[in-house]
Amino acid sequence: MDEIQKNLLEQVAGLHEMPSGAFNIRANGQSVGRSTTAHIDIVTKEDKQGIDIIIKPGTKKESVHIPVVLSQSGLTEMVYNDFHVGEDCDVTIVAGCGIHNSGDKDSRHDGIHAFYIGKNSHVKYVEKHYGSGDGSGERIMNPETIVHLAENSFLEMETVQIKGVDSTKRSTSATLADGAKLVVTEKLMTHGKQYAETSFNVDLNGEGSSANVISRAVARDDSRQLFLAKINGNNKCAGHSECDAIIMDHAKISAIPEITANSLDAELIHEAAIGKIAGEQIIKLMTLGLTEAEAEAQIVNGFLK
Amino acid sequence: MLELQNISFQVSDEKSARKEIIKDISLTLEDNQFIAITGPNGGGKSTLAKLIMGIEQPTSGKLLFNGTDITHMSITERARLGISFAFQQPVRFKGIKVRDLITLAAGNKLSTAGACEYLSKVGLCARDYINRDVDGSLSGGELKRIEIATIIARNTPLSVFDEPEAGIDLWSFNNLIKVFEELHDTSNNSLIIISHQERILNIADEIVVIAGGTVQSRGRRKDILPGLLNGTDSCRFYKEGGL
């Protein structure tokens, strides 16, 4: 890997070198490194681009890193990664995509991640998106995440997209069985003329299932964002979605939460708030000696921390 | 030393009628002096405090801080010169922790023990609070104490407190009195405290009574306080103010 790719890798996966545990690193459409463990296998798909990650039942305290980096301008790819997590596991999965585009052609990575999470398993899934390069070609990422949570399983999903991605359309859908739990924390910042769309479609099918979808977003300059969150309560369940957004400059944000109760015992809540930074917050930090710009940066950083 | 020279402040209402909130106030605060500003609600006390910090700009008049003309300086410049301001209604933030706010106030990296020193002065245990967000999850009284801790952490030559007692329970109020006494006794810093509370007025060097946008009276506490408490004509609003 060259320095640009190494930098992208650090940004999206926090990796300075090859990680311990299982990993698969994909650079410019090819696997450049792979490691498996006694409990985690990674197999290349034969019918299409992508990999199967197979985590054996009972695997605890192990991690899988599957970052993707693109530094070749004009590269377009569609990748299918399937995660088969056995029962009674406790694992961390770190994905993420970094695109460096210094050319005039669009670079695009579309990733479809499907999770099949076994009974009583706990998965922490972290996904970061990052773009760099000063070419006129756009950096485009369209991640799709499909989640199937078996009885009493739990997925914690953290997604972060702070810098450099020109266009993104993120879609997450999930079905939850009895006692399953989903917690999604999304952090998103757009600037320049970027566009980001994020949609969630959660089906709370099981008794005692719960979902909490929390999005914190900042839109600056002329960027635009659309947040859609659909939660269907089909049983005795609890669902909550929250979109909290700061709007700056000439940006535009739409938030469209939708909750549907198909069961008398479904308890569903949605919250959405969009507004500029409160003037009094800036004034308070200025009274501590920060300039207006420093105060604004502190507030935005804290909000997305 | 802080000098207010003929400060006036006007606002325009919807019908463009000018309303004078502060009328030609001149005041001087010496180094190491502690003055309490009191008076009826709506008399201009909070506005005066905001004019000192630069949150509002005077319509006319001059402000001098240690001989420097600060009339047209920004809030940031005044803060960096050594003026602090405790808000009557503390500001809430999403994602800024108590530790962040105190660190910003102290102006350098703080250990947990360092933050603990400031928080314990306002009766809060650092371990319970340091990693909490300064948001709606804290009660009004907790936010108020954290606000005061930020001012202690700043340790500037001049601190202005706008009704620090508002929202503070009785137990914390006893501590608060100690905080102000300590701030006054152990440093050369000056204090301006806007208050309706007799116990705060009691520990001030001087009391300034502001009503109708002007200074009604100013003097040593022994000269002013009895008049306020006895409800003389000039100070009858004090009965309404809770003393």
Chai-1 contact restraints between the chains, C-beta under 6 A:
chainA,res_idxA,chainB,res_idxB,connection_type,confidence,min_distance_angstrom,max_distance_angstrom,comment,restraint_id
A,E280,B,V91,contact,1.0,0.0,6.0,A-B,restraint_1
A,Q281,B,V91,contact,1.0,0.0,6.0,A-B,restraint_2
A,Q281,B,F93,contact,1.0,0.0,6.0,A-B,restraint_3
A,I283,B,I55,contact,1.0,0.0,6.0,A-B,restraint_4
A,K284,B,V91,contact,1.0,0.0,6.0,A-B,restraint_5
A,M286,B,I75,contact,1.0,0.0,6.0,A-B,restraint_6
A,M286,B,T76,contact,1.0,0.0,6.0,A-B,restraint_7
A,T287,B,I75,contact,1.0,0.0,6.0,A-B,restraint_8
A,T287,B,A79,contact,1.0,0.0,6.0,A-B,restraint_9
A,T287,B,F85,contact,1.0,0.0,6.0,A-B,restraint_10
A,L288,B,L104,contact,1.0,0.0,6.0,A-B,restraint_11
A,L288,B,A105,contact,1.0,0.0,6.0,A-B,restraint_12
A,G289,B,A79,contact,1.0,0.0,6.0,A-B,restraint_13
A,G289,B,R80,contact,1.0,0.0,6.0,A-B,restraint_14
A,T291,B,T76,contact,1.0,0.0,6.0,A-B,restraint_15
A,G302,B,G95,contact,1.0,0.0,6.0,A-B,restraint_16
A,G302,B,I96,contact,1.0,0.0,6.0,A-B,restraint_17
A,F303,B,K94,contact,1.0,0.0,6.0,A-B,restraint_18
A,F303,B,G95,contact,1.0,0.0,6.0,A-B,restraint_19
A,K305,B,G95,contact,1.0,0.0,6.0,A-B,restraint_20
